[in-house]
Amino acid sequence: MRVIGPVPTGRRGAVLGRHLASGLGEALLATLVAIVVAAVGLVAFSLVDWPAFNSSHVTLALTTVGQVVAAALLVASIVLIRMRRWPWLAKPLSWVGISTFVTVTLGMPLAATKLYLFGISVDQEFRTEYLTRLTDSPALRDMTYIDLPPMYPAGWFWVGGRVANVLGMDGWEAYKPYAIGSLAVAAVLALVLWSKLIRADWAVAVTAATTAVTLAYAAPEAYSAVIVVLLAPALVLAWGAIHRPAEATTTAATAGGWGAVLGTGLFLGLGATFYTLYFLVAAFAVFLMGLTAAAIAVYTFRSEARRTKATEPVRAWRAAVPPLLRMVVIAMIAGLVAATVWLPYLLKTLTTKTAGSGTALHYLPESGAELPLPMVDFSLLGALCLIGTLWLIVRAASSRRAQALGLGVVAIYLWTLLSMLATAAGTTLLSFRLEAPLLVLLSAAGAFGFVEGARAAYQAFNEPARFRVAAAAVALLGALAFVRDIPHVLEPEITTAYTDTDGDGVRGDRGKESAIWHYRDIDAALLAQTGRPRDDTVVLTADTSFLSYYPYFGFQALTSHYANPLADFAGRAAAIKTWSELDSPAELRAAIDATPWRGPDAFLFRRSGENYTLRLAADVYPNDPNVKRYTVAFPARLFADPAFTVTDIGPFTLVTVRR
């Protein structure tokens, strides 16, 4: 066998530079196209007074039309690519098509409301609060607690805050266009990345499939969905970075996989700044890749030694060094990127005792106690996942794509089993949130399986003239049948966006506004009575959605699960309970001043007879639901003192503390 010497470092550097310049340039152009498409689409939707989605089928009909147009653009780009015609048009056409699909599928159903999926309800409340915080200031601050760096990754919210600030929008108002725009950008970036890894026509098809699945099952959590849609090509890239069996026998000038190492590290770092769980799962998958590549390298080395009957002692373990070294470099790059968001929190933990009340992992719904098996579901998606599963098994030994996606699927299943095992230790690893990544990986595999299966059938049937057209028609019909159902899959989230009251005091369905309508008067009273700016005012309230609209800090978070561990959620809850049991205003004022945390500058209560009440939350894991609500009542007499100013506003009572 002829041994090929290593490619000179200088040539590899030049190749790496060309690849990076080409990839980054294309990614930048694609991003600009997606931003323009999303902006134009969302502005156009906002110019018409549409009926609410939950009371009319008008927006659903127009969503379907838009999806068909987007599909036509994607099909046209694939045809041009396969015909090798007008390459200058094919790529931009695919970018426009995929970003149009995202914009129409999410933007049209939400066109008559300013709120995003789930409105300001459930977990969307604290997410909007975070965006409002980082719209007010670019400083990395906790979403709720003053003087604390954030534990929750700030990346997506920080960028959104800067976008909202530039556009002169409040955080709550910017949430919807930013969420949709960021998903459009992530989709075209996934397309660009796929196109660098596989055939361009296949890249369009697999991106369309994974984007559709992402929108259906991950869109409500937009900041994690942007990682989900990039996960499949990123894992293929990672496998190419770590496992390079042909490197020693190629004469082609390549970058030696170091471009892929850089890209994988940047993806993991981005994941760490956006969404901790998906970062950990992706890092776990890359770790499995490193071990697998090292094992293959050692086995191959030993097999070659036996074949050549080497007489000198060989140290097979050395063959494991290159893939493991690449894995370490990836980890270092990811760590540097992650430090931009995580470093302030990690430094704070060195000087502040981390409270034992951190309960972010304390949630175990039924879906987290079972293995997800989407490939046995009787549905279009189930069929695609089944095709993907079969393809992963059949092609495991011959396709690097199948190996990469298969290792990603294995990582998710192992994580799920570890999460179930962790319940014995009183915690979980939140495996129930891995449904979307699993579906996306299996859908990507399903797209490859369908294309390769159709090609095999075409050859097996002696290449009938119309077979390719028939196979494409089946794929297109299946795709349209799935995407038209996305608004129905998201119907509960869309309905909530219309029934919640926005920051202007308006409901998208024109129904009766909730108590949130009074928030504007509360904000005005707070500014007038405290004389402090919003970002220097701490409010104790159970109506924490107030913090989603206005960038005040809270004394206590909505639940312990999203509370900063450094804030001592349990200690604060105990302090609030103790304050409510005091006998006089003087004692209350002294207790507030003596608290180890920055005390409230104001209380925002609900009235109940002669008491002012707060409805707080306690962690009751392992029960499901994992949160117990309880009421703390403050006697009105505790605030009958010149040290406090009491103002009734609608169903609320605002009490400000004179400093």
Solvent accessible surface area in square Angstrom, and as a share of the most:
residue,aa,sasa,rsa
1,M,176,0.79
2,R,178,0.65
3,V,119,0.69
4,I,33,0.17
5,G,50,0.48
6,P,123,0.77
7,V,20,0.11
8,P,73,0.46
9,T,118,0.69
10,G,59,0.57
11,R,126,0.46
12,R,52,0.19
13,G,42,0.40
14,A,51,0.40
15,V,6,0.04
16,L,43,0.22
17,G,37,0.36
18,R,147,0.53
19,H,108,0.48
20,L,58,0.29
21,A,71,0.55
22,S,61,0.40
23,G,18,0.17
24,L,121,0.60
25,G,33,0.32
26,E,21,0.09
27,A,21,0.16
28,L,111,0.55
29,L,104,0.52
30,A,0,0.00
31,T,28,0.16
32,L,90,0.45
33,V,36,0.21
34,A,0,0.00
35,I,87,0.44
36,V,88,0.51
37,V,29,0.17
38,A,3,0.03
39,A,48,0.37
40,V,96,0.55
41,G,14,0.14
42,L,23,0.12
43,V,88,0.51
44,A,48,0.37
45,F,31,0.13
46,S,77,0.49
47,L,141,0.70
48,V,76,0.44
49,D,120,0.62
50,W,46,0.16
51,P,53,0.33
52,A,9,0.07
53,F,15,0.06
54,N,60,0.31
55,S,91,0.59
56,S,27,0.17
57,H,146,0.65
58,V,65,0.38
59,T,1,0.01
60,L,32,0.16
61,A,56,0.44
62,L,67,0.33
63,T,1,0.00
64,T,53,0.31
65,V,88,0.51
66,G,12,0.12
67,Q,4,0.02
68,V,74,0.43
69,V,75,0.43
70,A,0,0.00
71,A,19,0.15
72,A,58,0.45
73,L,43,0.21
74,L,17,0.08
75,V,60,0.35
76,A,39,0.30
77,S,0,0.00
78,I,42,0.21
79,V,69,0.40
80,L,21,0.10
81,I,39,0.20
82,R,125,0.46
83,M,105,0.47
84,R,211,0.77
85,R,111,0.41
86,W,127,0.44
87,P,99,0.62
88,W,177,0.62
89,L,54,0.27
90,A,3,0.02
91,K,81,0.34
92,P,46,0.29
93,L,32,0.16
94,S,4,0.03
95,W,15,0.05
96,V,46,0.27
97,G,0,0.00
98,I,1,0.01
99,S,0,0.00
100,T,22,0.13
101,F,12,0.05
102,V,1,0.00
103,T,3,0.01
104,V,15,0.09
105,T,2,0.01
106,L,2,0.01
107,G,1,0.01
108,M,7,0.03
109,P,1,0.01
110,L,0,0.00
111,A,14,0.11
112,A,17,0.14
113,T,10,0.06
114,K,88,0.37
115,L,3,0.02
116,Y,4,0.01
117,L,1,0.00
118,F,54,0.23
119,G,2,0.02
120,I,11,0.06
121,S,31,0.20
122,V,97,0.56
123,D,33,0.17
124,Q,1,0.00
125,E,22,0.10
126,F,7,0.03
127,R,11,0.04
128,T,1,0.01
129,E,8,0.03
130,Y,0,0.00
131,L,0,0.00
132,T,6,0.04
133,R,1,0.00
134,L,0,0.00
135,T,14,0.08
136,D,61,0.32
137,S,21,0.13
138,P,69,0.43
139,A,49,0.38
140,L,49,0.24
141,R,50,0.18
142,D,6,0.03
143,M,7,0.03
144,T,5,0.03
145,Y,1,0.00
146,I,25,0.13
147,D,107,0.56
148,L,21,0.10
149,P,17,0.11
150,P,3,0.02
151,M,37,0.17
152,Y,35,0.13
153,P,5,0.03
154,A,0,0.00
155,G,9,0.08
156,W,1,0.00
157,F,0,0.00
158,W,95,0.33
159,V,67,0.38
160,G,0,0.00
161,G,0,0.00
162,R,51,0.19
163,V,57,0.32
164,A,0,0.00
165,N,77,0.40
166,V,127,0.73
167,L,112,0.56
168,G,71,0.68
169,M,48,0.21
170,D,79,0.41
171,G,2,0.02
172,W,9,0.03
173,E,46,0.21
174,A,2,0.02
175,Y,5,0.02
176,K,24,0.10
177,P,40,0.25
178,Y,23,0.09
179,A,0,0.00
180,I,0,0.00
181,G,15,0.14
182,S,19,0.12
183,L,4,0.02
184,A,0,0.00
185,V,27,0.16
186,A,4,0.03
187,A,0,0.00
188,V,0,0.00
189,L,52,0.26
190,A,0,0.00
191,L,5,0.03
192,V,8,0.04
193,L,41,0.20
194,W,0,0.00
195,S,29,0.19
196,K,92,0.39
197,L,56,0.28
198,I,23,0.12
199,R,113,0.41
200,A,37,0.28
201,D,8,0.04
202,W,26,0.09
203,A,0,0.00
204,V,4,0.02
205,A,36,0.28
206,V,1,0.00
207,T,0,0.00
208,A,27,0.21
209,A,25,0.19
210,T,1,0.00
211,T,2,0.01
212,A,5,0.04
213,V,3,0.02
214,T,2,0.01
215,L,1,0.01
216,A,3,0.02
217,Y,76,0.29
218,A,7,0.06
219,A,0,0.00
220,P,19,0.12
221,E,19,0.09
222,A,0,0.00
223,Y,0,0.00
224,S,2,0.01
225,A,0,0.00
226,V,9,0.05
227,I,3,0.01
228,V,1,0.00
229,V,3,0.01
230,L,18,0.09
231,L,12,0.06
232,A,0,0.00
233,P,0,0.00
234,A,1,0.01
235,L,4,0.02
236,V,16,0.09
237,L,24,0.12
238,A,1,0.00
239,W,3,0.01
240,G,16,0.16
241,A,0,0.00
242,I,4,0.02
243,H,19,0.08
244,R,72,0.26
245,P,89,0.56
246,A,63,0.49
247,E,41,0.18
248,A,70,0.54
249,T,75,0.44
250,T,40,0.23
251,T,93,0.54
252,A,56,0.43
253,A,39,0.30
254,T,35,0.20
255,A,8,0.07
256,G,0,0.00
257,G,8,0.08
258,W,82,0.29
259,G,20,0.19
260,A,16,0.13
261,V,2,0.01
262,L,57,0.28
263,G,22,0.21
264,T,2,0.01
265,G,0,0.00
266,L,84,0.42
267,F,21,0.09
268,L,8,0.04
269,G,0,0.00
270,L,62,0.31
271,G,2,0.02
272,A,2,0.01
273,T,8,0.05
274,F,24,0.10
275,Y,12,0.05
276,T,46,0.27
277,L,18,0.09
278,Y,16,0.06
279,F,46,0.19
280,L,74,0.37
281,V,6,0.04
282,A,3,0.02
283,A,31,0.24
284,F,42,0.17
285,A,2,0.02
286,V,6,0.03
287,F,91,0.38
288,L,28,0.14
289,M,0,0.00
290,G,0,0.00
291,L,83,0.41
292,T,45,0.26
293,A,1,0.01
294,A,9,0.07
295,A,63,0.49
296,I,65,0.33
297,A,26,0.21
298,V,28,0.16
299,Y,147,0.56
300,T,76,0.44
301,F,79,0.33
302,R,129,0.47
303,S,36,0.24
304,E,64,0.29
305,A,17,0.13
306,R,154,0.56
307,R,154,0.56
308,T,75,0.44
309,K,165,0.70
310,A,54,0.42
311,T,135,0.78
312,E,133,0.59
313,P,133,0.83
314,V,71,0.41
315,R,140,0.51
316,A,8,0.06
317,W,153,0.54
318,R,131,0.48
319,A,21,0.16
320,A,13,0.10
321,V,69,0.39
322,P,70,0.44
323,P,10,0.06
324,L,60,0.30
325,L,93,0.46
326,R,23,0.08
327,M,30,0.13
328,V,78,0.45
329,V,39,0.22
330,I,1,0.01
331,A,61,0.48
332,M,123,0.55
333,I,32,0.16
334,A,6,0.05
335,G,40,0.38
336,L,134,0.67
337,V,41,0.24
338,A,13,0.10
339,A,35,0.27
340,T,93,0.54
341,V,14,0.08
342,W,45,0.16
343,L,85,0.42
344,P,47,0.29
345,Y,18,0.07
346,L,93,0.46
347,L,95,0.48
348,K,67,0.28
349,T,41,0.24
350,L,140,0.70
351,T,119,0.69
352,T,39,0.23
353,K,181,0.77
354,T,69,0.40
355,A,16,0.12
356,G,87,0.84
357,S,20,0.13
358,G,37,0.36
359,T,14,0.08
360,A,46,0.36
361,L,71,0.35
362,H,41,0.18
363,Y,70,0.26
364,L,42,0.21
365,P,20,0.13
366,E,128,0.57
367,S,71,0.46
368,G,2,0.02
369,A,56,0.44
370,E,92,0.41
371,L,77,0.38
372,P,37,0.23
373,L,90,0.45
374,P,13,0.08
375,M,25,0.11
376,V,111,0.64
377,D,82,0.42
378,F,218,0.91
379,S,61,0.39
380,L,92,0.46
381,L,18,0.09
382,G,2,0.02
383,A,49,0.38
384,L,43,0.22
385,C,0,0.00
386,L,80,0.40
387,I,63,0.32
388,G,0,0.00
389,T,30,0.17
390,L,99,0.49
391,W,15,0.05
392,L,18,0.09
393,I,121,0.62
394,V,116,0.67
395,R,60,0.22
396,A,50,0.39
397,A,101,0.78
398,S,78,0.50
399,S,5,0.03
400,R,94,0.34
401,R,38,0.14
402,A,2,0.01
403,Q,42,0.19
404,A,0,0.00
405,L,0,0.00
406,G,16,0.16
407,L,28,0.14
408,G,1,0.01
409,V,15,0.08
410,V,71,0.41
411,A,0,0.00
412,I,1,0.00
413,Y,38,0.15
414,L,68,0.34
415,W,28,0.10
416,T,3,0.02
417,L,87,0.43
418,L,81,0.40
419,S,1,0.01
420,M,48,0.22
421,L,127,0.63
422,A,19,0.15
423,T,50,0.29
424,A,97,0.75
425,A,87,0.68
426,G,37,0.35
427,T,36,0.21
428,T,1,0.00
429,L,47,0.23
430,L,27,0.13
431,S,10,0.06
432,F,38,0.16
433,R,58,0.21
434,L,2,0.01
435,E,89,0.40
436,A,7,0.05
437,P,2,0.01
438,L,1,0.00
439,L,6,0.03
440,V,0,0.00
441,L,1,0.00
442,L,1,0.01
443,S,0,0.00
444,A,0,0.00
445,A,0,0.00
446,G,0,0.00
447,A,15,0.11
448,F,2,0.01
449,G,8,0.08
450,F,60,0.25
451,V,43,0.25
452,E,21,0.10
453,G,39,0.38
454,A,23,0.18
455,R,108,0.40
456,A,58,0.45
457,A,29,0.23
458,Y,31,0.12
459,Q,107,0.48
460,A,79,0.61
461,F,134,0.56
462,N,135,0.69
463,E,96,0.43
464,P,52,0.33
465,A,96,0.74
466,R,169,0.62
467,F,50,0.21
468,R,139,0.51
469,V,80,0.46
470,A,54,0.42
471,A,20,0.15
472,A,62,0.48
473,A,44,0.34
474,V,90,0.52
475,A,44,0.34
476,L,69,0.34
477,L,120,0.60
478,G,24,0.23
479,A,49,0.38
480,L,46,0.23
481,A,34,0.26
482,F,35,0.15
483,V,14,0.08
484,R,151,0.55
485,D,62,0.32
486,I,1,0.00
487,P,2,0.01
488,H,87,0.39
489,V,52,0.30
490,L,4,0.02
491,E,75,0.34
492,P,84,0.53
493,E,26,0.12
494,I,3,0.01
495,T,42,0.24
496,T,28,0.16
497,A,0,0.00
498,Y,0,0.00
499,T,49,0.29
500,D,25,0.13
501,T,1,0.01
502,D,9,0.05
503,G,14,0.13
504,D,61,0.32
505,G,4,0.04
506,V,65,0.37
507,R,51,0.19
508,G,8,0.07
509,D,35,0.18
510,R,156,0.57
511,G,24,0.23
512,K,177,0.75
513,E,69,0.31
514,S,56,0.36
515,A,23,0.18
516,I,32,0.16
517,W,110,0.39
518,H,43,0.19
519,Y,7,0.03
520,R,104,0.38
521,D,71,0.37
522,I,0,0.00
523,D,11,0.06
524,A,60,0.47
525,A,17,0.13
526,L,1,0.00
527,L,64,0.32
528,A,86,0.67
529,Q,67,0.30
530,T,29,0.17
531,G,65,0.63
532,R,63,0.23
533,P,80,0.50
534,R,79,0.29
535,D,49,0.25
536,D,50,0.26
537,T,0,0.00
538,V,2,0.01
539,V,0,0.00
540,L,0,0.00
541,T,2,0.01
542,A,26,0.20
543,D,25,0.13
544,T,5,0.03
545,S,15,0.10
546,F,0,0.00
547,L,1,0.00
548,S,0,0.00
549,Y,8,0.03
550,Y,31,0.12
551,P,16,0.10
552,Y,1,0.00
553,F,1,0.00
554,G,2,0.02
555,F,0,0.00
556,Q,6,0.03
557,A,11,0.09
558,L,48,0.24
559,T,11,0.06
560,S,6,0.04
561,H,16,0.07
562,Y,54,0.20
563,A,5,0.04
564,N,3,0.02
565,P,20,0.13
566,L,12,0.06
567,A,1,0.00
568,D,45,0.24
569,F,13,0.05
570,A,57,0.44
571,G,22,0.21
572,R,16,0.06
573,A,17,0.13
574,A,60,0.47
575,A,20,0.16
576,I,0,0.00
577,K,95,0.40
578,T,72,0.42
579,W,8,0.03
580,S,9,0.06
581,E,113,0.51
582,L,36,0.18
583,D,105,0.54
584,S,35,0.23
585,P,25,0.15
586,A,74,0.57
587,E,77,0.35
588,L,0,0.00
589,R,56,0.20
590,A,60,0.46
591,A,28,0.22
592,I,2,0.01
593,D,86,0.45
594,A,81,0.63
595,T,20,0.11
596,P,112,0.71
597,W,55,0.19
598,R,73,0.27
599,G,8,0.08
600,P,0,0.00
601,D,1,0.01
602,A,0,0.00
603,F,0,0.00
604,L,1,0.00
605,F,0,0.00
606,R,91,0.33
607,R,98,0.36
608,S,62,0.40
609,G,76,0.73
610,E,143,0.64
611,N,56,0.29
612,Y,25,0.10
613,T,23,0.13
614,L,1,0.01
615,R,139,0.51
616,L,13,0.06
617,A,3,0.02
618,A,32,0.25
619,D,44,0.23
620,V,40,0.23
621,Y,30,0.12
622,P,96,0.61
623,N,91,0.47
624,D,82,0.42
625,P,103,0.65
626,N,15,0.08
627,V,39,0.22
628,K,108,0.46
629,R,96,0.35
630,Y,62,0.24
631,T,70,0.41
632,V,1,0.01
633,A,43,0.34
634,F,0,0.00
635,P,27,0.17
636,A,29,0.23
637,R,133,0.48
638,L,0,0.00
639,F,4,0.02
640,A,80,0.62
641,D,52,0.27
642,P,104,0.65
643,A,21,0.17
644,F,10,0.04
645,T,35,0.21
646,V,62,0.35
647,T,40,0.23
648,D,88,0.46
649,I,19,0.10
650,G,36,0.35
651,P,49,0.31
652,F,1,0.00
653,T,0,0.00
654,L,0,0.00
655,V,0,0.00
656,T,3,0.02
657,V,7,0.04
658,R,137,0.50
659,R,132,0.48
